[in-house]
Amino acid sequence: MSPIKANLAIIIAALVLGLILGASLTYFAVPLKEGATTTLTTTTTLKQTPSTITKTVLATTTIKSEYPITIVDALGRIVVIKEEPKRIVTLSPAITEDVFALGLGKYVVGVDSFSNYPPEVVKLKDEGRIADVGGYWQPDLEKIVELNPDLILADAGAHVKLREKFMELGLTVVYVKGGSASSLEDILSDLGLIAQIFHVEEKAEEVSKELLAQIQDVEEKLTKANATKVKVLVLLGPPSWGYWSAGSGTFINYVINVAGGVNIAAKYHGWVKLSLEDIVSENPDVIIVSLMASSEEAKKVIENIMSSELASTNAVKKGNVFVLINEANDMLMRPGPRIVEASKIMAQILHSEVFGEISRNDVIKLSPTLSHNTYVGESIAIA
């Protein structure tokens, strides 16, 4: 065999071997675990002239897995999420609402006792498909472990003390701002953090834009009407518990401001217990009581306020005492997506001249006619 023919045979053999290996590499690169992204480009050029054979094979395989990812939670902790979570436990009603708003409800296996929205949550709990893991402040850790979650979403405002215990149990926990949120921006930040874990950032952006648009609508209407700000006292529970309220740096203070109010507790920071002297000296125009109770119990609270030292305030004199129960109470007390609805309710209470009279059976109002024991809540239609 001549040297030229021998070289040609070697080149052809190398070409065949290269093609086989290229095919093999392509075959083994394609099967990836679920969620991975593959980019495969193969270019083959084969040229033959009377004296030479030239082959160029360019195979580029780029594999980008969505996991593991590293995030920084609301406590500033660096958390590594090794795989896409499939079994989530949420430890507050607001977090549960966040997760379902992002379309991630199918992954939830456990929620706190107070989680009841969206209605699907109640249905799934009744069917035993979502477990109750105990109270907001004291979740049942044994129950949580039994559920074998791969992610727990906790509230930085309530569950910091459980951090070490979670670590001891080997549980992956991400803290959101939750009860420590001070604005809608903080609440949207929680949505964004959860979305980042599941790679649903577009959904979070969609939800955020809608919520911001609704808040902007409330603010624009108040500005257009040149509405005068109203002094407000929000009580967290009946006065018999003490005058607990929400000061500056709280999401309830944010709601009051958005709705065209002035929070008389804002001179204090965080969740505070006011003195009677504080309240009387500030003389609020409106008193709003947040209450987990029935409408009958709400009316008793109003009666107690009417006969208490608070009777000297403008709020009582003008009949501007409201008790929020059931869904209205949930909306105000949960730093989740429905905080926007709470802002609308607050705006109606404070500025009915702009938004119309409040008409909900979960908002009980003292009748302006103080001499009669009647309540708006007795005659309004179901919202």
C-alpha positions in Angstrom: 0.0 0.0 0.0 1.4 3.4 -0.9 2.0 6.0 1.8 -0.8 8.2 0.5 -3.3 5.3 0.6 -2.1 4.3 4.1 -2.6 7.8 5.4 -6.0 8.0 3.8 -7.0 4.8 5.5 -5.9 6.1 8.9 -7.8 9.4 8.3 -11.0 7.5 7.4 -10.7 5.2 10.4 -10.3 8.3 12.7 -13.3 9.9 11.0 -15.5 6.9 11.7 -14.3 6.6 15.3 -15.0 10.3 15.8 -18.5 10.1 14.5 -19.2 7.1 16.7 -17.9 8.9 19.8 -19.8 12.0 18.9 -23.0 10.1 18.6 -22.3 8.4 22.0 -21.6 11.8 23.7 -24.8 13.1 22.2 -26.8 10.2 23.5 -25.6 10.3 27.1 -25.8 14.1 27.4 -29.5 14.3 26.6 -31.1 12.4 29.6 -31.2 15.0 32.4 -33.0 15.2 35.6 -36.3 17.0 35.5 -36.0 20.7 35.4 -32.6 20.9 33.7 -32.0 22.9 30.6 -29.9 21.5 27.7 -28.4 23.2 24.8 -26.9 20.9 22.2 -25.3 22.0 19.0 -23.5 19.6 16.6 -22.0 20.8 13.3 -20.4 18.3 10.9 -18.6 19.3 7.7 -17.2 16.6 5.4 -15.2 17.6 2.4 -13.4 15.3 0.0 -11.0 16.3 -2.7 -8.9 14.0 -5.0 -6.1 14.1 -2.5 -7.5 15.0 0.9 -10.5 14.3 3.3 -11.2 17.1 5.8 -13.7 16.5 8.7 -14.7 19.0 11.3 -17.1 18.1 14.1 -18.0 20.7 16.6 -20.2 19.5 19.5 -21.1 21.9 22.3 -23.3 20.7 25.1 -24.4 23.2 27.8 -26.2 21.8 30.8 -27.8 24.3 33.1 -29.6 22.8 36.1 -32.1 25.0 38.0 -31.0 23.4 41.3 -29.2 23.7 43.6 -29.8 27.4 44.2 -28.6 29.7 47.0 -30.9 32.3 48.4 -30.7 34.9 51.3 -33.8 34.8 53.5 -35.4 37.6 55.6 -33.0 36.9 58.5 -30.0 37.3 56.2 -29.3 33.6 56.3 -27.8 31.9 53.3 -29.9 28.9 52.4 -29.1 26.3 49.8 -32.1 24.7 48.1 -30.7 21.4 46.7 -33.7 20.3 44.7 -37.1 21.7 43.7 -39.3 21.5 46.9 -42.2 19.1 46.5 -43.5 19.1 50.1 -44.0 22.5 51.7 -45.1 23.4 55.2 -46.3 27.0 55.7 -46.3 28.4 59.3 -48.6 31.4 58.9 -51.8 32.3 57.1 -50.1 35.1 55.1 -47.4 32.7 53.9 -50.1 30.2 52.9 -51.8 32.9 50.9 -48.5 33.9 49.3 -47.8 30.3 48.1 -51.3 29.8 46.6 -51.2 33.3 45.0 -48.0 32.1 43.1 -49.8 28.9 42.0 -47.7 26.6 44.2 -50.5 25.2 46.3 -50.1 21.7 44.9 -46.8 21.4 46.9 -48.3 22.3 50.3 -48.6 19.4 52.8 -49.0 21.3 56.0 -50.3 24.7 57.2 -50.9 26.4 60.6 -54.3 26.2 62.3 -55.4 29.7 61.1 -54.7 29.2 57.4 -58.2 29.4 55.7 -57.6 31.2 52.4 -58.0 30.6 49.6 -61.1 28.4 50.2 -59.2 25.6 48.6 -57.1 25.4 51.7 -60.0 24.6 53.9 -61.3 22.0 51.5 -57.9 20.3 51.4 -57.6 20.3 55.2 -61.1 18.8 55.5 -60.1 16.1 53.0 -56.9 15.3 54.9 -54.7 16.3 52.0 -53.2 19.2 54.0 -52.3 18.7 57.6 -52.8 21.1 60.4 -49.4 21.7 62.1 -50.6 23.7 65.0 -50.8 27.4 66.1 -49.1 30.4 64.6 -46.8 31.0 67.6 -46.3 27.4 68.6 -46.3 25.0 65.7 -46.2 21.3 66.4 -42.7 20.3 65.5 -43.3 16.6 65.8 -46.2 16.8 63.3 -44.0 18.8 60.9 -41.3 16.2 61.0 -43.9 13.4 60.4 -44.8 15.2 57.1 -41.3 14.9 55.9 -41.2 18.4 54.3 -38.3 19.4 52.0 -39.1 23.1 52.7 -40.6 25.0 55.6 -41.6 28.7 55.1 -41.5 30.5 58.4 -42.3 34.0 59.6 -39.4 36.2 60.8 -41.9 38.0 63.0 -42.9 34.9 64.9 -40.6 31.9 64.5 -37.1 33.2 65.0 -37.0 31.4 68.4 -37.5 28.1 66.5 -34.4 28.6 64.3 -32.0 26.4 66.3 -34.6 23.7 66.8 -35.2 23.5 63.0 -31.5 23.1 62.5 -31.3 20.3 65.1 -34.1 18.5 63.3 -32.3 18.9 59.9 -35.1 20.8 58.4 -34.7 23.2 55.5 -36.3 26.5 56.5 -36.6 29.8 54.7 -37.8 32.9 56.7 -39.9 35.6 55.0 -40.5 39.0 56.6 -44.2 38.1 57.4 -45.3 39.8 60.6 -42.2 42.1 60.6 -43.2 43.6 57.2 -43.8 47.3 57.3 -45.1 48.0 53.8 -46.5 46.5 50.6 -43.0 46.5 49.3 -42.0 44.1 52.1 -44.9 41.8 51.3 -44.0 41.8 47.7 -40.4 41.0 48.7 -41.8 37.9 50.4 -43.6 36.9 47.3 -40.4 37.4 45.3 -38.3 35.3 47.6 -40.7 32.4 47.5 -41.0 32.8 43.7 -37.2 32.6 43.4 -37.1 29.3 45.2 -39.5 27.8 42.6 -38.4 29.8 39.6 -41.8 31.4 39.1 -40.5 35.0 39.1 -42.8 35.9 36.2 -45.9 35.0 38.3 -44.6 37.0 41.2 -44.1 40.0 38.9 -47.7 39.6 37.5 -49.2 39.5 41.0 -47.1 42.4 42.2 -48.1 44.6 39.4 -51.8 44.0 40.0 -51.5 44.7 43.7 -49.5 47.9 43.2 -52.0 49.1 40.6 -54.8 48.7 43.1 -53.0 50.6 45.8 -52.2 53.3 43.3 -55.9 53.6 42.4 -56.8 54.2 46.1 -54.1 56.8 46.5 -55.0 58.6 43.3 -58.7 58.8 44.3 -57.8 60.3 47.7 -55.4 62.8 46.0 -58.0 63.8 43.4 -60.7 64.3 46.1 -58.2 66.3 48.3 -59.3 64.2 51.2 -58.4 65.4 54.7 -56.5 62.8 56.7 -58.4 61.2 59.6 -56.9 60.4 63.0 -57.3 56.6 63.6 -56.9 54.2 66.5 -56.6 50.5 65.5 -57.0 48.2 68.5 -55.7 44.6 68.2 -58.4 42.8 70.2 -61.0 44.1 72.6 -60.2 46.9 75.1 -60.5 44.4 77.9 -57.1 43.0 76.7 -55.5 46.4 77.1 -55.1 49.0 74.4 -52.8 47.1 72.1 -52.2 48.8 68.8 -49.9 48.9 65.7 -47.3 51.6 65.7 -44.9 52.8 63.0 -42.9 50.2 61.1 -45.9 47.8 60.9 -47.9 46.7 57.9 -51.1 48.0 59.6 -49.6 51.5 59.9 -48.9 51.2 56.2 -52.6 50.4 55.5 -53.7 53.3 57.6 -51.5 55.7 55.7 -52.5 54.4 52.3 -56.2 54.7 53.2 -55.8 58.4 54.1 -55.5 58.1 57.8 -53.1 59.3 60.5 -52.2 56.5 63.0 -52.3 57.9 66.5 -50.0 55.1 67.7 -47.3 56.0 65.1 -45.2 57.9 67.6 -44.3 54.4 68.9 -42.5 51.7 66.9 -43.9 48.2 66.4 -46.7 46.6 68.3 -47.4 48.6 71.4 -49.7 48.9 74.4 -51.2 52.4 74.6 -52.3 54.1 77.8 -55.8 55.5 78.1 -54.3 58.9 78.5 -52.5 58.4 75.2 -55.7 57.7 73.4 -57.8 60.4 75.0 -55.2 63.1 74.4 -54.8 62.1 70.7 -58.7 62.0 70.4 -59.1 59.8 67.4 -61.8 60.5 64.8 -62.2 56.7 64.1 -61.7 53.6 66.3 -61.3 50.3 64.5 -61.2 47.1 66.5 -59.7 43.9 65.0 -61.5 40.9 66.5 -61.6 37.2 66.0 -65.3 36.9 67.1 -68.9 36.7 66.0 -71.0 39.7 65.1 -72.8 39.4 68.5 -69.5 39.6 70.4 -68.5 42.5 68.2 -71.6 44.4 69.2 -70.8 43.8 72.9 -67.3 45.2 72.3 -68.9 48.4 70.9 -71.2 48.6 73.8 -68.3 48.4 76.2 -66.4 51.1 74.3 -69.5 53.3 74.5 -69.6 53.0 78.3 -65.9 53.3 78.8 -63.6 56.3 79.1 -63.2 56.2 75.3 -66.7 57.6 75.1 -65.2 61.1 75.3 -63.4 60.6 72.0 -64.7 62.1 68.7 -64.8 58.5 67.3 -67.5 57.5 69.8 -69.3 60.8 69.7 -69.7 60.7 65.9 -70.5 57.0 65.8 -67.2 56.1 64.1 -66.4 52.9 65.9 -66.0 49.8 63.7 -65.2 46.2 64.5 -63.7 44.0 61.9 -64.5 40.3 62.1 -64.1 37.2 60.0 -62.7 37.9 56.5 -62.3 41.6 57.0 -60.3 41.0 60.2 -58.1 38.4 58.4 -57.3 40.8 55.6 -56.1 43.5 58.0 -54.1 41.2 60.2 -52.3 39.2 57.5 -49.3 40.6 55.7 -50.1 38.9 52.5 -51.6 39.7 49.1 -55.0 40.6 50.6 -53.4 43.6 52.4 -54.6 45.5 49.4 -58.2 44.5 50.1 -57.7 45.6 53.7 -56.5 49.0 52.4 -59.7 49.3 50.4 -61.8 48.5 53.4 -59.9 51.0 55.5 -60.3 53.7 52.8 -64.1 53.1 52.8 -64.2 53.4 56.6 -62.1 56.6 56.7 -63.4 58.3 53.5 -66.9 57.2 52.7 -67.3 60.5 50.9 -64.8 59.2 48.3 -65.3 55.5 48.3 -68.9 55.1 49.4 -70.3 53.7 52.7 -68.8 50.4 53.8 -71.3 47.6 53.2 -70.0 44.3 54.5 -71.4 41.9 57.1 -67.9 41.4 58.6 -67.6 45.1 59.4 -69.8 46.1 62.4 -70.4 49.8 63.0 -71.7 51.7 65.9 -74.9 53.6 64.8 -74.5 57.4 64.8 -77.6 57.5 66.9 -76.0 56.7 70.2 -79.3 56.7 72.1 -80.5 53.6 70.2 -78.8 50.3 70.5 -78.7 49.6 66.8 -75.8 48.6 64.5 -75.1 49.0 60.8 -73.9 45.4 60.8 -77.5 44.2 61.5 -78.9 45.5 58.2 -76.2 45.4 55.6 -76.1 42.8 52.8 -73.5 40.0 52.6 -70.5 41.2 50.6 
